[in-house]
Amino acid sequence: MHPQGDTLARLGGDEFVITLEGLQQAEDAAHVADKITAALARPVEVRAHTLNTSCSIGISIFPDDAEDAATLMKNADTAMYHAKEKGRRNYQFFSREMNIRAVERHDLENALRLALNRDEFVLHYQPQIDIATGRIAGVEALLRWKHPVKGLVAPATFIEVAEETGLIEPIGAWALRAACEQNKAWQDAGYPALRVAVNVSARQFHQPNEFARAVQRILARTGLDPMWLELEMTESVLWQSADESIQAFRRLGKLARAWRWTTSARVPLATLGSCPSTRSRSTVPSCAMSTRQGQRRHRGHHRGMAHSLNLRVTAEGVENLAQPSTLKRLGCDEYQGFLFSKPVPADEIARRYLRRGSSISAREPPHGRRCAGSAGAQWMSS
């Protein structure tokens, strides 16, 4: 950079703007972006801890992309979001196509706000099957958007925007409340009690103690016994504020007897022992199963460690008939996936799998065919 005319300023939070003057060609800006990315990629040692950082950079050029400062910065911001979508640790130049995408993103944000006000979100439920008995052990609640024009919209279309704009917090709160209400409604209708699992995003758990109070309020209002609710969250959610997270779990532990952990929650054993879990779950993606001996030993070790900590192990994404028997030999406790059922509306769960006044039943999976697709652990991608 050229010290006489270049400027570095902080816009707020983790966003900065750099103006470069006297560049001869666009490639010069790319060269500077490469140097910044490399510099920020170097690990930083802080009190015996190694911190790793990365950045996403958006570049707009005067006067090709804009002729005034405000528009130039707006276009650079659009390019930066495009860089984040590409996987971070990179830079992207602004283009008119990006501007079109930015307008579409703005429209989607407004549509999501309307969807909340108009109650357009719905939950579908995917059964979780006990491998030993073949019966339904619970269901996972998965979000869908019932768009008035486009029909049922998959979460992959809108969850990223919901996360970035903070709308995931009210949407997540709605999903948690709706799942509890539905589970209580099943019980009140005479169906056997079963667990319902609800995913929790990082934004929802940003203030763990407030989240714990919100869960308490929802359970009190819906009348659902806490033992029939499971919360799913990843490592990044659990440990973004470890001490406060443990306090929140202790608060929730007074209510709930069951917790579920996903595969990405590589929880330190000492810390896990301080969480009030009496029934936790560790998720193993069955689609990654292989016959290679080394990988089988690794999964066996993972399963053995989970059981030693009193964790139940669930395999998700089960799609073919060979997988359940393999999972049973490996010691997995439950499975979930398209082999048994895709996510379906609440009334279909009751009609196909539940019987009033009896224990939970489950039909055999559709033999002779392989179901396409997979069911991931995250409600925003399932």
Disulfide bonds with the S-S distance in Angstrom:
none
